[in-house]
Amino acid sequence: MVATPTSVRTGLVQDDHFLQHDTGKNHPENADRLQAVYDMLEICEYRAHCCRLAPRPCSVDELALVHARGYIAKIADTATRPFACLGADTSVCADSYLAAQLAVGGTLQAIREVWEGRLANALALVRPPGHHAEAARAMGFCLFNNVAIGAVYARRTLGARRVLIVDWDVHHGNGTQHAFERDPRVLFFSSHQHPHYPGTGLYTETGLGPGEGYTVNLPLSKGYGDGEYAALYARLLRPLAIEFQPDLILVSAGFDIHRRDPLGRMRVTPAGFAALTRILMKIADDCCQGRLVMVLEGGYRRDALQESIRAVLGELTNQSHYDYQALAQRAEPRKVDYAVRRCAMVHRRFWNCFAP
């Protein structure tokens, strides 16, 4: 179905079941962070331009697009216990499996609605997050890899030929990288603080076998802010995406690069998130009829999440139009030039846009 201009809106995946995923006292990835976002939406001026999507639980077969069936059964079994630890940083309650199924299912619904033209774009406000989840291992607060499953679903079910995954979380998306490191149909682009958890994501990690060159990492030292992020995404991601020509763009949207986030040391503000969103929307318009779906990952300070997601929604709904080029001009040249030079040096044998 091709939507008419009056019916095309921004989709919001939102559901109170995500608040039932209890990670334990004082855990940074807690229900309060998402509740704060939902509270903000009640008074957000952009909400009138959005359409709420109530998620469905995904199937085991959909989970198995990325995850081992034995691992899925292990997570399903946690629904019979009041509390369980799956690792040093990842814990669950009896409601967590359903929340994780809904997070994946909501992501898949958003992708289908955007792919089929009923929505202009979408933002999935879900938890638990996903980009650290490996095929058979929970880690980094993540159970199932929402975005990775979404990419495989888009290809196998919807007919997408090529998918671009962008991960701007402060932590490297190890699970997503490993899911596609041999796959030339998925281009994975990650900017992240380094050294930082989980320790992966070096420039030289470029993919394996037929997927070599389709993993692009930007490990950044602490202190990168709005201008640097805008410049790097304009100078590196944009030409890569134009050459790759994706049919769909998925974003692991982590808001822990915010300058006040307790788990990161970056300096991004709501203006920076607006600029990144506008860059991605421009790429989507140029490559894939605007098909863009963002999925919440990190972000652990409530007021920072509220103001950042509000800025993103302003762009997604086209109620604001941030001038990312002006912001990029305020970047510290030394920081930007080093990352651009290092990335281009590694990837120039794979991509014409980086050829000397």
C-alpha positions as CSV (number, residue, x, y, z in Angstrom):
1,M,0.0,0.0,0.0
2,V,1.3,3.4,-0.9
3,A,0.2,6.0,1.6
4,T,-1.3,9.4,0.6
5,P,0.6,12.5,1.8
6,T,-2.1,13.1,4.5
7,S,-1.8,9.6,5.9
8,V,2.0,9.4,6.1
9,R,3.1,10.0,9.7
10,T,5.8,9.0,12.1
11,G,5.2,5.7,13.9
12,L,5.8,5.3,17.6
13,V,6.1,1.9,19.1
14,Q,5.0,2.3,22.7
15,D,3.6,-0.2,25.3
16,D,3.4,-0.4,29.1
17,H,4.6,-4.0,28.9
18,F,8.1,-2.7,28.4
19,L,7.9,-1.2,31.9
20,Q,7.3,-4.6,33.4
21,H,10.8,-5.8,32.6
22,D,12.4,-5.5,36.1
23,T,16.2,-5.5,36.1
24,G,16.6,-5.1,39.8
25,K,17.3,-2.3,42.3
26,N,19.7,0.4,41.1
27,H,20.2,-1.1,37.7
28,P,20.9,1.6,35.1
29,E,18.6,0.0,32.4
30,N,15.4,0.4,34.4
31,A,11.8,1.1,33.7
32,D,12.0,4.7,34.9
33,R,14.1,5.7,31.9
34,L,11.3,4.6,29.5
35,Q,8.5,5.9,31.7
36,A,10.2,9.3,31.6
37,V,10.0,9.2,27.8
38,Y,6.4,8.1,27.8
39,D,5.6,11.0,30.2
40,M,7.3,13.4,27.9
41,L,5.2,12.2,24.9
42,E,2.0,13.1,26.8
43,I,2.9,16.8,26.5
44,C,5.1,16.8,23.4
45,E,4.0,19.1,20.6
46,Y,5.1,16.6,18.0
47,R,2.9,13.8,19.2
48,A,0.0,15.0,17.0
49,H,2.1,14.2,14.0
50,C,2.7,10.6,15.2
51,C,0.8,7.4,15.0
52,R,1.1,4.9,18.0
53,L,1.9,1.3,17.1
54,A,0.9,-1.3,19.7
55,P,3.5,-4.1,19.4
56,R,2.8,-7.7,18.9
57,P,4.9,-10.5,20.4
58,C,7.3,-11.9,17.9
59,S,7.4,-15.6,17.1
60,V,10.1,-18.0,18.0
61,D,10.8,-18.4,14.3
62,E,11.3,-14.7,14.0
63,L,13.7,-14.7,17.0
64,A,15.5,-17.6,15.2
65,L,16.3,-15.4,12.3
66,V,19.3,-14.3,14.4
67,H,19.4,-16.3,17.6
68,A,20.0,-20.0,18.4
69,R,16.8,-21.9,19.3
70,G,18.5,-23.4,22.4
71,Y,19.2,-19.8,23.6
72,I,15.7,-18.7,22.9
73,A,14.3,-21.6,25.0
74,K,16.7,-20.6,27.8
75,I,15.3,-17.0,27.8
76,A,11.7,-18.3,27.5
77,D,12.3,-20.4,30.6
78,T,13.0,-17.3,32.7
79,A,9.2,-16.5,32.5
80,T,8.7,-19.3,35.1
81,R,11.0,-17.6,37.6
82,P,10.6,-14.3,39.5
83,F,14.2,-13.2,39.0
84,A,17.3,-14.6,37.1
85,C,20.8,-13.3,36.3
86,L,22.0,-14.0,32.8
87,G,25.4,-12.4,33.4
88,A,27.2,-9.8,35.5
89,D,25.2,-7.0,34.0
90,T,22.0,-8.6,32.6
91,S,19.1,-9.7,34.7
92,V,15.5,-10.6,34.1
93,C,12.1,-11.2,35.8
94,A,9.1,-13.3,34.9
95,D,7.8,-10.6,32.6
96,S,11.1,-10.0,30.7
97,Y,10.6,-12.6,28.0
98,L,7.3,-11.2,26.9
99,A,8.8,-7.6,27.0
100,A,11.6,-8.8,24.8
101,Q,9.2,-10.5,22.4
102,L,7.2,-7.3,22.2
103,A,10.4,-5.3,21.6
104,V,11.3,-7.4,18.6
105,G,7.7,-7.6,17.4
106,G,7.2,-3.9,17.7
107,T,10.4,-3.3,15.7
108,L,9.2,-5.7,13.0
109,Q,5.8,-4.0,12.8
110,A,7.5,-0.6,12.5
111,I,9.7,-1.9,9.7
112,R,6.7,-3.3,7.8
113,E,4.6,-0.2,8.2
114,V,7.4,2.0,6.8
115,W,8.4,-0.5,4.1
116,E,4.8,-0.6,2.8
117,G,4.4,3.1,2.9
118,R,1.8,3.5,5.6
119,L,4.3,5.4,7.7
120,A,6.9,7.9,6.7
121,N,9.4,6.6,9.3
122,A,9.2,5.2,12.8
123,L,10.8,5.3,16.3
124,A,10.5,2.1,18.4
125,L,10.6,3.1,22.1
126,V,11.2,-0.3,23.5
127,R,13.2,-2.2,26.1
128,P,15.1,-4.4,26.8
129,P,17.7,-3.0,24.3
130,G,19.3,-5.3,21.8
131,H,22.6,-4.4,20.1
132,H,24.9,-6.4,22.5
133,A,22.9,-9.6,22.3
134,E,24.8,-12.3,20.5
135,A,23.3,-15.3,18.7
136,A,23.5,-17.4,21.9
137,R,24.4,-15.0,24.7
138,A,22.7,-12.2,26.6
139,M,25.0,-9.3,27.6
140,G,25.1,-5.6,28.1
141,F,21.4,-5.4,29.3
142,C,20.3,-7.0,26.0
143,L,18.3,-10.3,25.5
144,F,17.4,-10.3,21.8
145,N,18.9,-8.2,19.0
146,N,15.9,-6.1,17.9
147,V,17.7,-4.3,15.0
148,A,19.6,-7.4,13.7
149,I,16.4,-9.4,13.6
150,G,14.7,-6.5,11.9
151,A,17.3,-6.4,9.2
152,V,17.0,-10.1,8.4
153,Y,13.2,-9.9,8.5
154,A,13.3,-7.0,6.0
155,R,15.3,-9.0,3.6
156,R,13.6,-12.4,3.9
157,T,10.0,-11.3,4.5
158,L,9.7,-7.9,2.8
159,G,12.2,-8.3,0.0
160,A,14.8,-5.7,0.9
161,R,18.0,-6.4,-1.0
162,R,20.4,-4.2,1.1
163,V,20.0,-2.8,4.6
164,L,22.1,-0.1,6.3
165,I,22.4,-0.4,10.1
166,V,23.7,2.7,11.9
167,D,24.6,2.5,15.5
168,W,25.4,5.7,17.4
169,D,25.2,4.3,20.9
170,V,28.2,5.1,23.1
171,H,28.9,1.3,23.3
172,H,29.8,-0.7,20.3
173,G,27.1,-3.0,19.0
174,N,29.1,-6.2,19.1
175,G,26.0,-8.5,18.6
176,T,24.9,-6.7,15.5
177,Q,28.4,-6.7,14.0
178,H,28.8,-10.4,14.6
179,A,25.4,-11.2,13.1
180,F,26.4,-9.6,9.7
181,E,30.2,-9.7,9.5
182,R,30.0,-12.2,6.6
183,D,27.0,-10.6,4.9
184,P,27.6,-8.1,2.1
185,R,23.9,-7.3,2.0
186,V,24.0,-5.5,5.3
187,L,26.3,-2.5,5.9
188,F,27.0,-1.9,9.6
189,F,28.2,1.5,10.5
190,S,29.0,2.2,14.2
191,S,30.4,5.2,16.0
192,H,31.2,4.5,19.7
193,Q,33.5,5.5,22.6
194,H,36.7,3.6,22.8
195,P,38.1,2.1,24.9
196,H,34.8,1.3,26.5
197,Y,32.5,-1.7,27.0
198,P,32.4,-4.2,25.3
199,G,35.9,-3.6,23.9
200,T,35.1,-4.4,20.3
201,G,34.7,-2.1,17.3
202,L,38.2,-1.2,16.1
203,Y,38.8,0.5,12.8
204,T,40.4,-2.7,11.5
205,E,37.3,-4.8,12.2
206,T,35.9,-4.7,8.7
207,G,34.0,-7.9,8.3
208,L,35.0,-11.4,7.2
209,G,35.0,-13.3,3.9
210,P,32.2,-12.0,1.5
211,G,31.3,-9.4,4.1
212,E,34.7,-7.8,4.3
213,G,34.3,-4.0,3.9
214,Y,30.7,-4.0,5.1
215,T,31.5,-3.4,8.7
216,V,32.7,0.2,9.3
217,N,33.7,1.2,12.8
218,L,34.5,4.6,14.2
219,P,36.1,4.0,17.7
220,L,36.2,7.6,19.1
221,S,38.0,8.9,22.2
222,K,35.9,10.6,24.8
223,G,34.8,14.2,24.4
224,Y,33.3,14.1,20.9
225,G,30.3,16.5,20.7
226,D,27.6,17.8,18.3
227,G,29.9,19.3,15.7
228,E,32.2,16.3,15.5
229,Y,29.4,13.8,15.2
230,A,27.6,15.9,12.5
231,A,30.8,16.2,10.5
232,L,31.8,12.6,10.8
233,Y,28.3,11.4,9.7
234,A,28.2,13.8,6.8
235,R,31.8,13.1,5.6
236,L,31.9,9.3,6.2
237,L,28.4,7.8,6.5
238,R,26.7,9.8,3.7
239,P,29.1,8.8,0.9
240,L,29.2,5.2,2.1
241,A,25.4,5.0,2.0
242,I,25.2,6.7,-1.4
243,E,27.6,4.1,-2.8
244,F,25.9,1.2,-1.0
245,Q,22.3,2.2,-2.0
246,P,20.3,0.6,0.9
247,D,16.6,-0.2,0.5
248,L,16.1,0.5,4.2
249,I,17.9,2.2,7.1
250,L,17.7,0.9,10.6
251,V,19.2,2.8,13.5
252,S,20.4,1.6,16.9
253,A,19.6,4.9,18.6
254,G,21.5,5.0,21.9
255,F,21.2,8.3,23.8
256,D,24.1,7.6,26.1
257,I,26.4,9.8,24.0
258,H,24.5,12.7,25.6
259,R,26.8,15.0,27.6
260,R,25.1,14.2,30.9
261,D,24.8,10.5,30.5
262,P,26.3,8.6,33.5
263,L,27.7,5.7,31.4
264,G,29.5,7.7,28.7
265,R,31.9,10.5,28.2
266,M,30.7,12.1,25.0
267,R,29.3,15.6,24.7
268,V,26.3,15.4,22.4
269,T,23.3,17.6,23.1
270,P,19.7,17.5,21.7
271,A,21.0,19.6,18.8
272,G,23.4,16.9,17.9
273,F,20.7,14.2,17.9
274,A,18.5,16.4,15.7
275,A,21.5,16.9,13.3
276,L,22.2,13.1,13.2
277,T,18.5,12.4,12.5
278,R,18.4,15.0,9.7
279,I,21.5,13.5,8.1
280,L,19.9,10.0,8.2
281,M,16.6,11.3,6.8
282,K,18.5,13.0,3.9
283,I,20.3,9.8,3.2
284,A,17.0,7.8,3.3
285,D,15.4,10.3,1.0
286,D,18.2,10.0,-1.5
287,C,18.6,6.2,-1.3
288,C,15.4,4.4,-0.2
289,Q,12.3,6.6,-0.4
290,G,12.7,7.8,3.1
291,R,12.6,4.4,4.7
292,L,14.0,5.0,8.2
293,V,13.3,3.1,11.4
294,M,15.0,4.0,14.7
295,V,15.1,1.7,17.7
296,L,15.9,2.7,21.3
297,E,19.1,1.3,22.7
298,G,21.0,3.1,25.6
299,G,20.5,6.3,27.4
300,Y,20.5,6.3,31.2
301,R,19.6,9.8,32.4
302,R,15.9,10.5,32.3
303,D,15.9,14.2,31.5
304,A,18.6,13.7,28.9
305,L,16.5,11.0,27.2
306,Q,13.4,13.2,27.3
307,E,15.0,16.2,25.6
308,S,17.0,14.1,23.1
309,I,14.0,12.0,21.9
310,R,11.9,15.2,21.6
311,A,14.6,16.6,19.3
312,V,14.6,13.5,17.2
313,L,10.8,13.5,16.9
314,G,10.9,17.1,15.7
315,E,13.0,16.0,12.8
316,L,11.2,12.7,12.1
317,T,7.9,14.6,11.9
318,N,9.5,17.4,9.8
319,Q,8.3,20.0,12.3
320,S,12.0,21.1,12.7
321,H,14.8,21.0,10.1
322,Y,18.2,21.2,11.8
323,D,21.0,22.7,9.8
324,Y,23.6,19.9,10.3
325,Q,26.1,21.5,7.9
326,A,26.3,24.6,10.0
327,L,26.7,22.5,13.1
328,A,29.5,20.4,11.4
329,Q,31.4,23.6,10.8
330,R,31.8,24.1,14.5
331,A,33.6,20.7,14.9
332,E,37.2,20.5,16.2
333,P,39.1,19.8,13.0
334,R,41.8,17.7,14.6
335,K,39.3,15.2,16.0
336,V,37.3,14.9,12.8
337,D,40.3,14.7,10.4
338,Y,41.9,11.9,12.4
339,A,38.8,9.8,12.3
340,V,38.1,10.5,8.7
341,R,41.7,9.7,7.7
342,R,41.9,6.5,9.7
343,C,38.5,5.2,8.4
344,A,39.3,6.1,4.8
345,M,42.7,4.4,5.0
346,V,41.2,1.2,6.2
347,H,38.3,1.1,3.8
348,R,39.6,2.7,0.6
349,R,40.2,-0.8,-0.9
350,F,36.5,-1.6,-0.4
351,W,34.8,1.7,-1.3
352,N,35.3,4.0,-4.3
353,C,34.2,7.0,-2.1
354,F,37.4,6.6,-0.1
355,A,39.8,6.0,-3.0
356,P,42.8,8.3,-2.8
